[in-house]
């Protein structure tokens, strides 16, 4: 069966004019079974041509998996008629990943910290916390259906 | 990504996570553990020596599994976490919830 993922890669002038950047876009259906393949594809492009330490690869894999999982399950509520869009801008110094779903969005400020003792036994609620801990910058669009994660290359 | 299950000579059920433990396969691990409990297993080890990465759904599944095993009067140990995987448990304070050994051998000896 052909992969339902749609990948596009192009080289473009970096924003700010500090050298060439690669823009990678990927569209995937709202199916959790697609997450692992999408993570591997995007991670491979993010690190191509860079001698990245294992830690960078690991962080990319985890935060991408988290963002896609949130987009598919909470954003699109696994509606197979909706898509998740990844846009990765890969510059010489930073990796910027934007994951957007087609849901109505959420308020990231309303998500509680999951590390209080009474929260430890909870099965859910660690995704956004992990993303914040593993990347250098996180921001959301106003609607709350698009997360932008920035990692500085070591 | 897959799981394998063996039984140690001392009778401990050993589950190995090969690849990732993420939202797409966490249910499979939960079902494997439930089946082991149903078969009477009460000492379980989950080993991550061959694991790539874990997401928060995978961590959440481990929390649920730990609760189930406790409720059944059993014991759970984790082993084989490399530095990156261990950092996920430390960041989320889950290292305080689980009994974590460096190697499967050390985990088995601790039952």
Interface residues (C-beta under 8 A of the other chain):
Chain A: X32 X33 X35 X36 X54 X55 X58 X61 X62 X65 X66 X69 X73 X114 X115 X120 X121 X122 X123 X124 X125 X126 X127 X129 X130 X133 X134
Chain B: X1 X20 X22 X23 X24 X52 X53 X54 X55 X56 X57 X59 X60 X61 X63 X64 X67 X84 X88 X91 X92 X93 X94 X96 X97
